[in-house]
Amino acid sequence: MTVMNYRTQDGLADYGFSIEYQPSIGWRVYIIFRPFHQDHDDSARLPHQSTDDSGRRYVNWSAKVDSLGEARTVAELWAELIQRYELAEAERKGDNAAANEPSALRRLRTDAA
C-alpha cells in the first residue's frame, strides 16, 4: 500500500489516495480525501468513481493498472478530471442561480427590449 497526496495543477485542490495492490485485479487507487465544497453532495456519483464491497471509494479505471507508476498517473489524471468537473458544475449552478434571480431576469428583459 502507498499513500499519495496530490495538488491539482491549478493549485486549488488537494486529493489523497491509497494505492493498493490486489492480486486478482492489479493496482487499485482508493480515494481517501478530496476537497470539501459547500453544495457538495458526498453521495453524488463522480465520473470514474465506484465503491467496492467494503464501501470504499476508488477510481474506476477501464484498463487494468499494472504498476505503481501507472496507478500514480491514474490518481493524478482522476484528480485533474474531477477538479475540472466540479468547477464546471459550480459554474453551471452559479449561472442557473443568477438566471433565476428576479433582478437578473428584469435586467435580461430590459436589455433585450
C-alpha positions as CSV (number, residue, x, y, z in Angstrom):
1,M,0.0,0.0,0.0
2,T,1.2,3.5,-0.9
3,V,-0.4,6.7,0.3
4,M,-0.3,9.6,-2.1
5,N,-1.2,13.3,-1.8
6,Y,-1.8,15.3,-5.0
7,R,-2.4,19.0,-5.5
8,T,-4.1,19.9,-8.8
9,Q,-2.2,21.9,-11.4
10,D,-4.2,25.0,-10.7
11,G,-3.2,24.7,-7.0
12,L,-6.8,24.9,-5.8
13,A,-7.4,21.4,-4.6
14,D,-5.7,18.6,-2.7
15,Y,-6.6,15.0,-3.0
16,G,-5.5,11.9,-1.1
17,F,-5.2,8.4,-2.4
18,S,-4.3,5.0,-1.0
19,I,-2.8,2.9,-3.8
20,E,-3.1,-0.8,-3.1
21,Y,-2.2,-4.0,-5.0
22,Q,-4.8,-6.7,-5.2
23,P,-3.7,-10.0,-6.9
24,S,-7.0,-10.6,-8.7
25,I,-7.3,-7.0,-10.2
26,G,-3.9,-5.4,-10.0
27,W,-3.4,-1.9,-8.6
28,R,-6.4,0.0,-7.3
29,V,-6.5,3.7,-6.5
30,Y,-8.7,4.4,-3.4
31,I,-9.9,7.9,-2.8
32,I,-9.1,8.9,0.8
33,F,-10.0,12.5,0.7
34,R,-10.9,15.3,-1.7
35,P,-11.8,19.0,-1.3
36,F,-14.9,20.0,0.5
37,H,-17.4,22.1,-1.5
38,Q,-20.3,24.0,0.1
39,D,-23.0,22.4,-2.0
40,H,-21.2,19.2,-2.4
41,D,-23.3,16.0,-2.0
42,D,-20.7,13.4,-0.9
43,S,-23.0,10.6,-2.1
44,A,-23.1,12.0,-5.7
45,R,-21.5,9.8,-8.3
46,L,-18.5,11.3,-9.9
47,P,-17.0,10.3,-13.2
48,H,-14.8,7.2,-13.0
49,Q,-15.6,6.5,-9.3
50,S,-17.0,3.3,-7.8
51,T,-17.5,1.8,-4.4
52,D,-16.1,-1.6,-3.5
53,D,-17.8,-4.3,-1.4
54,S,-16.4,-2.7,1.8
55,G,-17.9,0.7,0.9
56,R,-14.5,2.3,0.0
57,R,-14.5,4.6,-3.0
58,Y,-12.0,4.1,-5.7
59,V,-11.0,5.3,-9.2
60,N,-12.8,3.1,-11.6
61,W,-10.3,2.9,-14.4
62,S,-11.3,0.9,-17.5
63,A,-7.9,-0.8,-18.1
64,K,-6.0,-3.0,-15.6
65,V,-3.4,-0.9,-13.8
66,D,-0.2,-3.0,-14.0
67,S,2.3,-0.9,-11.9
68,L,2.6,1.5,-9.1
69,G,3.7,4.2,-11.5
70,E,0.6,3.7,-13.6
71,A,-1.5,3.9,-10.5
72,R,0.0,7.2,-9.6
73,T,-0.7,8.5,-13.0
74,V,-4.3,7.3,-12.8
75,A,-4.7,9.1,-9.5
76,E,-3.3,12.4,-10.9
77,L,-5.5,12.2,-14.0
78,W,-8.6,11.5,-12.0
79,A,-7.9,14.4,-9.6
80,E,-7.5,16.8,-12.6
81,L,-10.6,15.4,-14.2
82,I,-12.7,15.8,-11.0
83,Q,-11.3,19.3,-10.3
84,R,-12.4,20.5,-13.8
85,Y,-15.8,18.6,-13.5
86,E,-16.6,20.2,-10.1
87,L,-15.6,23.7,-11.3
88,A,-17.8,23.3,-14.3
89,E,-20.7,22.1,-12.2
90,A,-20.2,25.0,-9.8
91,E,-20.2,27.5,-12.7
92,R,-23.3,25.9,-14.2
93,K,-25.1,26.1,-10.9
94,G,-24.0,29.7,-10.4
95,D,-25.3,30.6,-13.9
96,N,-28.6,28.9,-13.2
97,A,-28.9,30.7,-9.8
98,A,-28.2,34.1,-11.4
99,A,-30.6,33.4,-14.3
100,N,-33.4,32.5,-11.8
101,E,-32.8,35.6,-9.7
102,P,-35.7,38.1,-10.3
103,S,-33.5,41.1,-10.7
104,A,-31.4,39.3,-13.2
105,L,-34.5,38.4,-15.2
106,R,-35.6,42.0,-15.2
107,R,-32.2,43.1,-16.4
108,L,-32.3,40.5,-19.1
109,R,-35.7,41.6,-20.3
110,T,-34.8,45.2,-20.2
111,D,-31.6,44.6,-22.2
112,A,-33.5,42.5,-24.7
113,A,-36.2,45.1,-25.3
